[in-house]
Amino acid sequence: MNILDMIDKPSDLRHIKKELLPVLAKNIREKIIEVTSRAGGHLGASLGTVELAIALHYCFDSPNDKIVWDTGHQAYPHKLLTGRRDRFHTLRQFGGVSGFPVRSESEHDHFGVGHASTSVSAAVGYAAARDVLKQTHKVVSVTNDGSLTGGMCFEALQNAGMLGSDLLVVLNDNQMFISHRVGAFGAFLTKLLTLGAVQKVEKRIEKFLTRMSFWGAYLIRLARRIKVFLFPGVLFEEMGFEYLGPVDGHDLNQLIEVINAVKQLKGPVVLHVVTKKGRGYEPAEQDPIKYHGVTQFQPETGMMVKTQSGPPSYTKVFGQSLVKLAREDSKIVAITAAMPDGTGLDMFRKEIAGRYYDVGLGEQHAVTFAAGLACGGLKPVVAIYSSFIQRSFDQMMHDVALQKLPVVFCLDRGGIVGDDGATHHGAFDVSFTRLMPHFAVMSPKDENELQHMLKTAVNLKGPSVIRYPRGAGAGAALDTQLRLLPIGKGEVLREGKDLTLLGLGPVVYSCLEAAKMLEEKDVFVRVVNARFAKPLDKGFLKGLVQSTRELVTVEENSVVGGFGNAVKEALEGEDVRIRSIALPDLFVEHGTQEQLRDKYGLSAGKIAKRVLEFRKQKIELP
């Protein structure tokens, strides 16, 4: 019997006999494993929230009641219970179901999310809006232990406690976020917010006190009153919350009973639920980091489907190059925000352990921490995804740029990311870093140039950004000796008399392919690898347009404020026609990198077509 086939909307759950709900949980896990084994996706976290999602939708009335999920990679069970079962096979595919909650996709996705530590803030907003409008629905935030390492979560908790509005915060504690949680609060959770440890400590203290025949019962009451016991709820109670838990997050009967009781309480409440990442699928339980985000794999064995061997990824080359440079320069230190594996710093952590820092999900702190390290005489390298560094805009501007500090920002996932979609595309970093005074902003055409840029950056006297894409490099041979690049200057890769294609980053290779296509149409194009978006060597640029009075810039960044604008500003007053090919002024959807590049004009064929249109030629390309 497949109970999941009977669920078209959350209210259908309440027509299912309670004793059949564990069967539904099994069906949901089977569906998630089946789909992610073909399409990839976030497996481990979603397997861990199956019973929690069932219990929440069983007890609450979505979409009237608002259930706000944090870090949307744990929300696959929620999607399956809210009308997307029949389309779930399209997960993360172009035109298909998003891998994250999206308001436009479902009325049950009450808040769009792809980054961490947002659900409590959004839920507090929902609760306050409900109170102002004199409404009566329930509001639930589903956050997790990893998100609690982000400062925004604590800002929201203290605000919620101050407001006193009816609000349920479900703390999904699975002992990790993407990688193992770090920091003082992570250690606190590890010691206190686990089902066994807290109860053992409490029982030992109670057992000791009850042996005292006369004063024992009194001391127990007193201990509870003055928080002598190491209750995990102390922290939340001091912030104005009622704390309940820990509760076994895989015991459906207990979860439903507790949630039904909790939703009757007034004011802000924290319900602490302990779950296991990867629950119900042994490979994911045994290695939750590996199975956090998966590519295609064999469901029966858990073995990843091997792809054809190819060039190393930009991430791997970055990690190797930084280790090499750090061995030569004892002042180089590396910083990540809970993403050592995703950013390539797992190699640095292993090889240069004493100079590696993981600050948890605190991107803002990571940047100002790096600024402090720079003030102290070190050379900090901050490795964070492009779309995640957006959270640190003010710190980059105020704490780094203003003080001209030599902090290197290595932004992985610059440009189109692919299947994770709008929340993860690095479409804006060139634009918002280029406007910061004193910053150098660069992007390598391939993995070999990446290592030279890294050496250049760690030797600059001021701040710098290197942005590079997700995925495999271009297959360039890696030089053994790293060299400094001339600041602001590009390199001419191909000569041509009719027009100059000026590309930033790996899109340069698409420009070279486009030039070959155009040559077949008797249009001869010079191709230049810009290397830098800031500063730009005006003399170099003016030299390019002296012979070709037509120039087309190409970049995998927003057209607003990006590299194209930088070139136009540098060549203002020159006798030259300029066209920019870039991502449009919108949030790009999910799909493969190839699909999206072609759709938005960044494939070789589309670049060639746009060049011809720019030159007013109506020539059909194959």
N, C-alpha and C positions, 0 to 999 in steps of 0.2 A: 504494500500500500504506500503510495506517495502522497503524504498529507500536503506537501507544498503545492501540489497541483490544485488544491482546494482553496488556496489563499490568493485572492485577487486584490484584496485591500485589508488593512489592519483589523477592521471590525470583524472580518471572517474568522479571526483567531478565537473570538469568544463563542463561536459555534462549535469549536473543536473540544472534545472531551479532554480534560486535563491529563488523563493517563496516556493520551496519544501525543502530547506535546514533545516528549523525548524523541518520538519517531520523527516529528517535524524537524527537530534539531538535527537529527541524523540526515534527513533529506536535504536540509540547507547546506550542511557541510559537504555532502556529496556533490551538490550543484556547484558550490564555490570551487572545489577541487577540480571538477570536470572542466569548468570554463577557464580557470586560470592556467590549467595545464596546457591549454591550446592558445590562449590569448595573453598569458602573462598577467601580472597584477600584484596586488598586495594580499598575500595569502595568510600569513601567520596571524596578524592582528585581527582579521575578520573571523578566522576560525575561533578565536578566543572570545568573541562577543556574541556568539550565536544565541545562547540561553538568555543573555542580558537583553538582546534586541527583542526576542520573543516575549519576555516578561514585561518589558516596557510597553510594547504595543498591545499586549494583553490587558494591562492595567490602565493605560491611558487611551484617550480618544483622539488620535491624530486624524485629520489636521487641525481639529479644534484645539486640542492640547498641543503645546509646542515642545517638540523634542529636538534639541540642538546638539549635534555631534561635533566633537573635537577631532582634529587630525582625521580627515575623512577616510583614511585607509582602513579604518576599523568598521566601516559602515556598509559592507557588502550584504550582511544579513538584513539590515534595515531596508536596503534596496529591494531585496527579494520579497520582503513582506509588504511592500508598498506599491504593488502594481507593475513591477518591472521584471517579473519572473520570465515572461515570454520573450523579452528582449535582452535578457541578461547575457545571452551568448554573444551579443555585440559589444560586450564590455571593452572600453578603451579603444574601440575601433572607429575609424573615420565615419561620422554620422551615427554612431551607436551610443550606448549608455556610457556616461562618464564614470571614471574610476573614483570620483569624489561627489559628495552632495552638491547639487546645483539647483538653485531656486527655480530656474526656468524649466528644469527637467521634471519636477514633481512638486505637487502641493504639500507633500510630506517632507520635503527637504527645506526646512525652515530657515536655514542659514548656509550659504555656500562656504566651503572650507577646503583648503588643501594644505594649509600650514597649521602649526600647533598653537595651543594656548589661547584660543579665541572663544571657545564655547561658553565659558562662564561670563565673559563680558557681554556677549550677544544675548545670553539668557537673562542677565540682569536687565538689559535694555528691554527685552520682551516683557519681563515682569513689571517694570516701571510703566511701560506703555499700557499694559492691561489695567494697572491701578488707576492711571489717569483717566482712562476711558470707561472706568467702572465695570469692567468685564470680570468674568469668574473662572476662566479656563486655567489649567495648570501649565507650568513652565518647568522644563527639565533640561539640565545641562549634563551631557555625558562627556566627562573629561577623563584624563588618565594620569598615571603617576609620572610619565615622562613629561607631560605638559606642565606639571607643577614645578618643573625646573625653570620655566619661563616666567619672568617677572610680571608680565601682563596678567597672568593667572592670579597672582597675589593682589595686584591692584584691584582686580574685579572682585575677589573674595572680600577684601576689606570694604569695598563699596557696597556689596550685597549685605554684609553684616550691619553696616551703618543704616541702610535703607529699611531693612527689616521686612522686605516684601516676601510673600510666599514664593519659595523657590526650592527645587530639589536639585542638588549637585550630586551626580553619581560619579564617584571616583573609581574608575576601572583600573585596578592595581594588578598589572601582570609582570611586575618586577623589571620591566624594560620598556623602551619606546621603540626606536629603530635598532639602535645598538644598546649595550648595557648602560643603564642610567649612571650618571656620575654626579659628583659634588656632595656638599654637606647634606642637602635635603634628600638627595638620593640615598645617602647612607642612613639618614633618619628613617626613611620609608622602609629600607631593607630591614632595619632592626625592629621597627614598631608596626608598620602597616602590613603585616603578614598574618595569616590566620593562626598559625601555630604559636609563634613567638610571643605575641601579646597575651594570649590565653595562658600560656605556661607561666609567664612572669606573674600575672595576676593571681593564678591559682597558688603559686608558691608563697606569695605574700599573704594571701587569705589563709592558707593552711597554717602558716606560722602564727598569724594573729589569733586564729580560732583556738589554738592550743592554750592561749592565755584565758583561763576560765572566767576571770572576773571582768577584765578590761577588753577582752578580745573583740566582742561585738561592737562595743563603743568605738574602738580604734579603727575598725573597718569602716564604720559610718564616717568617722572623722577623716580617714584617709581618702575616701571617695570625695568628700566635700572639699578638701584642700588640695586634691590632685596629687597625693603622695604616690598613688599607683601610676605606672607608666602608661596611662591610657593614651592611645593615638589621637583620641578626640580632643585632647587638651588644646592643641594648636588651633583647631577649627572653632572650638567653643569660645576661645579667647577672642576670635574674630567675629563672634556673634551668631555662630551656627549651632544648631543641635546636631550632634554627631551620633551616627548609628553604624554598628558594624564591628569587626569585619564580618562579611557574609560570603558564603561559598557561591561564587558567580556561575557555577555549573549545576547547582541544585535548583531546578526550575520551580518545584513546589515551594521551597523556602523563599526563593526570590519573589515569586508572585505574592506570597503571604506577607512578606516584609514590605514590598512596594505598595500593596493595597493599604497597609497600615500607615506607612509613611506619608502617603499622599493626603491623609486626613490632618496632618500636623500643620500648624500655622508657623509662618516665618521661614527663614532660610534653614535648610537641612542638608547635611552631607551624609550620603549613604555610601559606605566604603565596601566595595565588592572586589573580591580577590578572584582573578581568572588566570588561565594559563595560555600564553601565546602559542598558537599552533594546535590547540586542543582538538583531539579526535583524529589527527593525522600524524602518525609516529615520526616521519622524517622531520616535520616542522616542529614537533615538540622537542626532538633531540637537538635540532640546530635552528633555533628561532631567528637568528641573524641571517643565515643563508636563505631561509624561506620567508623573510619579511616581504621582499619584493622579488618575484620570480619571473623568469622567462619561460619558454615552453619546457615542460618536464613530463616524465612518464608517471601517471597517477599511481600505477601499481607499485613502483619501486621508489619514486621520488627523484630519480636520476634526471638531471637536466639534459635536454636535448642538445647535443653538441652542434655548434655551428662551425662552418668552415673557418679554419684558422686564418687570421688576417693580421693587419697592423695592430700594434698595441693601442689602447685607448689614450686619449689626451689625459685622462685622469691618472692612468698608470705612469705615463711619461712625466707628468708633473711630479708625482710622488717620488719617482726615482731620481729626477733631477734635483729636487729639493734636498733629498738625503745626500746626494753627491756634494752639493754646495755647502751643506751644513757640516760635513766632515772637514771641509777646507776652511770654514769660517765659524769659529766657536760662538759668534754673536747671533747667529741665525736661530730663531725659535719659531715654532709652528703652533697655530691656534685653530681649533675647529669648534663648531657648535653642535655637538652630539652626532656628528656625521664623519667619523674617521674613515670608515670603509668607502662611503660614497664620494668623499673628496680625495681619496688616495693617500691620506695621512696615516693610514694603518701601517704603512711601511716606515714612516718617520717615527711613529710611536714605538715600533719594535727596535729600530736601529739607533735612534737618538732620543731615548726615553726621557732623559733628564731635561730636555728642552721642548717637550711636547705638552700642550695644554688643551684639554677638552672642557669647555665651560658649561656643557649642557645646552638646553634650548634657550640660550641667552645671547642672541645675535648682537643686541645693543651693547651688552656688557663686554662681549668679545672684542668689539672695536675699541671701546674706551680702555679696556684692559691692555690691548695692543698699544694704544697711545701711551699708556703709562710705562710699558716695557721699553718703548722707543725713547721716552724721556730718560729712562734709566740706562741708556746706552746700548740697547740690544737692537737687532734687526728683525722685527716681528713679521711673519707671513701669515695672513689670515685667509684660510681656505673655506669658502662658504658658497653655496649655490647662488647663482645670479638672482633668482627671484626671492631668495631668503634674505639676501643682504639689503633688500629694499627696506626691511624693518630698521636698519641702522643708518638711514639717511642722515639724520640729525647728528649722530655721533661721528660719521665720516666728515661731515661739514664742519661742525663746531669743535670737535676734539682732535681731529687729525689735520684737516686742510688748514684751518685757521692758524694752527701752530706749526705748520709746514713739517710735520713729523714723517720720518721715513718708514711708513707702514706700507707693506705690499699686500694688496688684495687680489687673491687669485680666485676668480669667479668661474667656477665650473657651471656647466649647463647654460652657457651664454648662447642666445639665439633660440631657434626652434628645438624644443626638447622631444616632442612626439606624443606618446600615448597618455602622459599625465595631464596634458592640456593646459588650459589658460592659467591655472594657478602656478604652473611650473615653468612655462616658457620664459627664457631670459631675454625679453624683448625690449627692455627699457634701460639697461645698465649703461650703455654708451651715452644715452641722453642725459641721465641724471648724474653720472660721474663727470661728464665733460663740462658741466656748468660749475664744478667745484674748483675754486682757485688753487693753483700750485699742483694740481694732479696731472700726472702723465697717464694717458689711457691708451692701451695697446691691445692688439689681437693678432695672434700668429696665423699664418696661412696653413701651417702644418705642425706636426709634433716636434720636428727638429727645431723649427724657429721658436717654439714654445720654450725649450730649454735655454736658448740664447736670451729670450726676453726675460726669463726668470733671473738669469745672472745679471742682466742689465738692471732690472728692478731693484734687486737687493743691494746694488751699488749706487743707487740714486740718493741724493741728499734730501729728497722730499717724498711725498706719497705717490703711489702708483697703483694702477689697476691693470691686470692681465685677464682678459675674458676669452674663454675657449669653449668649444661645444661639447655636448654629450656624444659619446660613441668613439668608434675607431678613428685613428688618424688617417692621413692620406697615404701612408706607406713610405714616407720619406726616410732615407737613411739617417741615422742619428750620429752626429759628430761626437767624437770622444772629447774634444777640447771645446769648452764653451767660451763664447766671445761676447764682448759688449757691442750693442747695436747703436748706430748713430741716431741720436734722439730726433724724432720728428720726420725722419727721411724714410721714404719708401724705396722700392727697387723695381726697375723695369724688367719684366719677364719676357716680353714680346714686343717687337716694334711694329708700327703701323702708321700710315700717313693720313687716314681719314678721321679717326676718332680715338679718344683715349677712354678705356674702361679702367676705372680706379676702384679696386675692391679692398674691403677690410675683412680680414680673417679668412677662413677656409673657402668662402665663396669665391675667392680668387681663382680656384681651380675650375669652377663653373664658368667664370669669365674667360679662361683660356679655351675651354670647349666651345663657348659661344663665338669666340674669335675665329675658330676654325670653320664653324658653320657660316659665319658672315663672309669669310674669304671666298667661299664657294659662290657667293652672290656679288663678288667684286667689291666688297667693303673691307678695307684693310684697317684692322684695329690694333692699337697699342694696348697692352695689358700691364697694369702696374699693381704691385702689392703695396698697399699703403702702410701697413704695419701699425701706424699711429693714428688715433682719432684726435689726440691732443698730446703735446703741441704739434702743430703742423709747420713744416719748413716751407715758408712762402716762396722762397727762391726756387726750391725744387718743384713746387706746383706751377709756378709761372713758367718755368722751363718746359713743362709738359704741354702747356696750352699755346706756346709760341708756334708750334708746328701743326697742332691739331686744335682748331678753334671750337671743337665740340667735345664735351667731356660728360661721361655718365658714371656716377658713383653707385656702388653696389654694396649693400650691407644687410646682415640679418639682425636688424634692430628696428625699432619704430622709426617711421619717417619723420616724426616730430622730434626735433632737437638732436638728431643723431649725427652720424658721420657726414652725410650729405650736406646738412646745414653747416657743419664746420668748414667744409670745402668752399661752399658758397660765400661764407663770411671771409675766408682767407683770400678769395679771388674777387672780392667786391671791387668794381671799377675796371676789371680786365675785360677785354673784348673776347668773350667766350660764352657759348651757350652750354648750360649745365642742366642735366636731368638726374634725378635721384631714383634709384630702384631700392626699395626697402619694404619692411612690413608695414601694413596700413595702420591707421590710427584707431585700432580696436583690439580687443582681446582675442587672440587666435585660439580656435577650438582644438580638440584632440584629434590625432591621426598620426600616421607614420611621418617621419621627417621628410621622406621623399614626396609623399602626397601633399603635405603642407607647403613645401618649397615650390612645388609646381603650381599649386593653386595661387600662391601669392607672388608669382613672377620671379622666383629665385633659382629655378632650374636653368640649365644651359640654354635649352630651347626657348624658354620664355624670356631670358635676358636678350638673346639674339633678336627675338621678335620685337621687344621693346626698343632696342637700338634702331631697328629699321623704321619703326613708327616715329621715333624721335627724328630721324633723318627724312621723314616724309616720303619714304619709299614704300610702295604697296607690293611687296614681293612675298609670295607664299613660301614658307619654309616647310620641309617635309615633317 
